[in-house]
């Protein structure tokens, strides 16, 4: 379970890396970073793990039974509810008595920790050629043993803008098919939407429960695929007017183009949520934009000129 919002896992250029744990964690306890720098995750089986807050107050507790507890009276609990700490503390009432609430029973917890990521939407400055932004430490108490997790936040280089050339190539392909191979044109749109749907499923499954993002790629591409398939089936019946098929194909294209526009930042982001290798997403988004725009323009042009047959 997580203490925060899974939607905070977004494409970004910063990455947090654990560099040391002292003393070493016992078998059955693991800690890692999820979402490049978004969540710290602790998984524990058969061990007692306490995670203090920023003021060393009780914050999170994983019992030996696997029960995960959060102290709702902890100021850290409120601060960590937003990636950038943009929360209203005016109604917060300090309490020395913990108010424990069960989050999960599987021995796993994810939480935003403001020590391990950059606290601004603006890009950070780096202090060396490796892209180091800052070093950080997060304390734990494992089976009554104080443990210190150390790490470093890096600013990674963005991917090349040349990925958008994939979209240009698809535009050229789409224009050719729209003029010479009408049925193949519609099938090509459906094929790109199908590939995007598969990648969307991979992205959704590639993040742990609690850190999964809103599946925009999956939702939009699946919708475009269904619409394109219907358009393809209708277009095969050449004895009937093709207005509906052309309109549906344009609608599938519009759906793909909107999806690509919403996800445009993913193409160059150093971190792509939930998908490895990242080039799959870097390629499919420009392809969706290219074929989507051609399908829209083709559909509108044919309907306006009444040349749908």
C-alpha positions in Angstrom: 0.0 0.0 0.0 1.2 3.6 -0.5 1.0 6.8 1.4 0.5 9.3 -1.4 -0.8 9.4 -5.0 0.2 6.8 -7.6 -0.4 9.5 -10.3 2.7 11.2 -9.0 4.7 8.6 -11.0 5.3 10.5 -14.1 7.9 10.8 -16.9 10.8 12.8 -15.5 14.5 13.4 -15.8 15.5 12.9 -12.1 16.5 9.5 -10.7 17.2 8.6 -7.1 19.7 5.7 -6.5 20.4 3.9 -3.2 24.1 3.8 -2.6 24.4 2.2 0.8 22.6 0.6 3.7 24.3 0.4 7.1 24.1 -2.1 8.7 22.9 -4.5 6.0 19.3 -5.4 6.0 18.4 -8.9 7.2 17.0 -11.5 4.7 13.3 -10.7 4.2 13.6 -6.9 4.3 14.1 -5.0 1.0 14.1 -1.3 0.2 14.1 0.3 -3.2 13.0 3.3 -5.2 9.9 3.1 -7.4 9.1 5.5 -10.2 12.6 6.9 -10.7 12.4 9.1 -7.6 8.8 9.1 -6.7 8.4 6.5 -4.0 10.5 4.7 -1.4 9.3 1.1 -1.0 10.0 -1.2 1.9 9.0 -4.9 1.7 9.3 -7.0 4.9 8.4 -10.6 5.7 8.7 -11.7 9.4 10.6 -8.6 10.6 9.6 -5.4 12.5 10.3 -2.3 10.5 9.7 1.2 11.8 10.1 4.3 9.6 10.3 7.5 11.5 9.1 10.8 10.1 11.0 14.0 9.4 10.9 15.0 13.1 11.8 11.5 14.2 8.2 10.9 15.2 6.5 7.5 14.6 5.3 7.5 10.9 5.1 4.1 9.4 5.3 0.6 11.0 5.5 -2.8 9.4 4.8 -5.5 12.0 6.3 -9.0 11.9 2.8 -10.2 10.9 2.9 -8.1 7.7 0.5 -5.5 9.0 1.4 -2.0 7.7 0.4 0.9 9.9 0.5 4.7 9.3 0.4 7.3 12.1 -2.3 9.8 11.0 -1.1 12.2 13.8 2.4 12.4 12.2 3.0 15.7 10.4 5.1 13.7 7.9 1.9 11.8 6.9 0.3 15.1 5.8 3.4 16.5 4.2 4.0 13.3 2.1 0.5 13.4 0.7 1.8 15.7 -2.1 5.0 15.2 -4.0 6.0 18.9 -3.5 4.6 19.2 0.0 1.9 21.6 -1.1 -0.5 20.9 1.7 -2.5 23.0 4.1 -1.1 22.6 7.6 -3.3 25.2 9.2 -5.7 22.6 10.6 -3.0 20.2 11.7 -3.1 19.6 15.5 0.1 18.2 16.9 -0.4 15.0 19.0 2.3 13.1 20.9 0.0 10.0 20.9 0.2 8.1 17.6 -3.0 7.4 15.8 -2.3 4.2 14.0 -4.3 3.1 10.9 -3.9 -0.1 9.0 -2.8 0.5 5.3 -2.2 -3.1 4.3 -1.4 -6.6 5.5 1.1 -7.8 2.9 4.2 -6.3 4.5 4.8 -3.7 1.7 4.5 0.1 1.9 5.4 2.9 -0.5 5.7 6.5 0.5 6.7 9.9 -0.9 9.9 10.9 0.9 10.9 14.5 0.2 14.5 13.8 1.1 15.0 11.6 -2.0 13.5 13.7 -4.8 13.6 17.3 -6.1 11.0 19.5 -4.4 10.2 21.6 -7.4 8.7 21.1 -10.9 11.6 23.2 -12.3 14.8 21.2 -13.2 17.4 21.1 -10.5 21.0 22.3 -10.8 23.8 19.7 -10.7 27.0 19.8 -8.7 29.2 17.6 -10.9 29.6 16.0 -14.3 27.8 12.9 -13.2 24.6 14.9 -12.8 24.5 14.8 -9.0 21.8 16.9 -7.5 22.1 16.0 -3.8 22.9 13.1 -1.4 20.2 11.9 1.0 19.7 9.6 4.0 16.5 7.9 5.2 16.6 6.2 8.7 14.8 3.0 9.5 14.6 0.8 12.6 14.7 -2.9 11.7 14.1 -5.3 14.6 15.1 -2.5 17.0 18.3 -1.9 15.1 18.8 1.6 13.8 19.6 1.5 10.1 20.6 4.3 7.7 19.8 4.2 4.0 21.9 6.5 1.9 21.5 7.5 -1.7 22.0 10.1 -4.4 19.6 12.1 -6.6 20.8 12.5 -10.2 19.6 14.6 -13.1 19.7 12.4 -16.2 20.0 13.5 -19.8 16.8 13.6 -21.9 16.3 11.3 -24.9 17.0 12.8 -28.4 14.3 14.9 -30.1 15.0 12.7 -33.2 12.4 10.2 -31.9 9.8 12.5 -33.4 11.2 11.6 -36.9 9.3 8.3 -36.4 6.1 10.4 -36.6 7.3 12.0 -39.8 8.0 8.7 -41.4 4.5 7.4 -40.4 3.0 10.6 -41.8 4.6 9.8 -45.2 3.5 6.2 -45.0 -0.1 7.3 -44.1 -0.3 9.7 -46.9 0.8 7.1 -49.4 -1.6 4.5 -48.1 -4.5 7.0 -48.0 -4.0 7.7 -51.7 -3.1 4.3 -53.0 -4.2 1.6 -50.5 -7.4 2.6 -48.8 -8.1 -0.6 -46.9 -4.5 -1.0 -45.9 -4.6 2.5 -44.6 -7.3 1.7 -42.2 -5.6 -1.6 -41.2 -2.4 0.3 -40.5 -4.2 2.7 -38.2 -5.7 -0.3 -36.3 -2.2 -1.9 -36.2 -0.6 1.1 -34.6 -3.4 1.4 -32.1 -3.1 -2.3 -31.2 0.6 -2.1 -30.6 0.0 1.0 -28.4 -2.6 -0.9 -26.5 -0.2 -3.8 -25.8 2.5 -1.3 -24.6 -0.2 0.4 -22.5 -0.9 -3.0 -20.8 2.8 -3.5 -20.2 3.1 0.0 -18.7 0.1 -0.7 -16.4 1.6 -4.0 -15.2 5.1 -2.7 -15.0 4.4 -0.6 -11.9 3.5 -2.1 -8.5 0.1 -1.7 -7.0 -0.2 1.8 -5.4 2.2 3.3 -7.9 0.3 2.7 -11.1 -0.5 5.8 -13.1 -3.7 6.7 -14.9 -3.5 4.4 -17.9 -3.9 7.1 -20.6 -1.9 5.1 -23.2 -4.0 2.0 -22.6 -7.4 3.7 -22.5 -6.9 5.9 -25.6 -5.2 3.4 -27.8 -7.7 0.6 -26.9 -10.5 2.9 -27.8 -8.8 3.9 -31.1 -8.2 0.2 -31.9 -11.9 -0.7 -31.5 -13.0 2.2 -33.6 -10.4 1.5 -36.3 -11.4 -2.2 -36.4 -15.1 -1.2 -36.9 -14.1 1.2 -39.7 -12.0 -1.5 -41.3 -14.9 -3.9 -41.3 -17.3 -1.3 -42.8 -14.8 -0.3 -45.4 -14.6 -3.8 -46.8 -18.3 -3.6 -47.9 -17.6 -1.5 -51.0 -21.3 -1.8 -52.1 -22.4 0.6 -49.4 -21.6 4.3 -48.9 -18.3 4.8 -46.9 -19.3 7.9 -45.0 -19.5 6.0 -41.7 -16.3 4.1 -42.2 -14.4 7.2 -43.1 -15.8 9.1 -40.2 -15.0 6.3 -37.8 -11.5 6.1 -39.1 -11.0 9.8 -38.6 -12.3 9.4 -35.1 -9.8 6.7 -34.4 -7.1 9.0 -35.7 -8.3 11.8 -33.5 -8.2 9.6 -30.5 -4.6 8.5 -31.3 -3.5 12.1 -31.9 -5.0 13.4 -28.6 -3.3 10.5 -26.7 0.0 11.3 -28.3 -0.4 15.0 -27.5 -1.2 14.2 -23.8 1.8 11.9 -23.6 4.3 14.0 -25.7 6.6 14.7 -22.7 7.2 10.9 -22.4 9.1 10.8 -25.7 12.2 12.7 -24.4 11.9 12.0 -20.6 14.9 10.2 -19.2 12.5 8.0 -17.2 9.4 6.3 -18.8 7.0 4.9 -16.3 6.5 1.1 -16.3 8.1 0.2 -19.6 11.4 -1.4 -20.5 12.9 -0.9 -23.0 11.8 2.8 -23.0 12.2 3.0 -26.8 8.9 1.2 -27.2 7.1 4.2 -25.9 9.4 6.8 -27.5 8.6 5.2 -30.9 4.9 4.5 -30.5 3.8 8.0 -29.4 5.2 9.8 -32.5 3.8 7.0 -34.6 0.3 7.5 -33.1 0.6 11.3 -33.7 1.7 10.8 -37.3 -1.0 8.2 -38.3 -3.6 10.0 -36.2 -3.1 13.3 -37.9 -3.2 11.8 -41.4 -6.4 9.8 -40.6 -8.1 13.0 -39.3 -7.1 15.1 -42.3 -8.0 12.3 -44.7 -11.4 11.8 -43.1 -12.3 15.5 -42.9 -11.1 16.1 -46.5 -13.1 13.2 -47.9 -16.3 14.1 -46.1 -16.1 17.8 -47.0 -15.4 17.0 -50.7 -17.9 14.1 -50.7 -15.3 11.7 -52.0 -15.7 9.0 -49.4 -16.2 6.2 -51.9 
